[in-house]
Amino acid sequence: MTSQFLKTSEGTIAYDDVGSGQLVICVPSMGDLRQEYRLLAPEMVAPH
C-alpha cells in the first residue's frame, strides 16, 4: 500500500488507493489517523 497525496488550495490530503471495484471511503474520526485502516483495507479488498 502506497500513500498518495492530493494538493488543494487549502492543503494536502493523503490517501491510500487499494484494490479495485466499488469505491469505499474510510474516514477517520476526530483523533484517529489514516493508518487505523492499514490492516482493515486488505481484508476489505480480499475475495470472499
N, C-alpha and C positions, 0 to 999 in steps of 0.2 A: 504494500500500500504506500503510495507516494502522495505527499501533500501537494496541492495545487494552490495558487494564490490569484485572487481576482482583485485588481486595483480599481478603486472607485474614487470619486471626488471627495468622499468622506473618510477614506482609509482603505485598508487592505483586509480582505476576507480570506481566511484559509479554509480549505475544504478537501475532502478525500473522495475520489471517484472510484468506486469499487464495483466490479461486476457489470452485468448488462441486463436489459429487460426493463420492467416497470421502475419508474423513479420513486425512490423512498428517501425522504429528507428527515434526518435525525437532528433535532435542535436541542443542544444542552440548555438546561435551566440556569437560573442565576446561581453562580458559584461553581457550576460544573464546567468541565473542559471538554473540548472536542475529542480528546483522547479517551474519554469514557466509552466510546463506541469502537475502539480498536479491536476488541475481542468479539463484539456483537456483529460487526459488519460481515466478517467471513461466514458466520452462521446464517445470516440473512440471505446471502447470495448462493449458498451451497444448495445443490439439488436435493430434494427430499423425496 
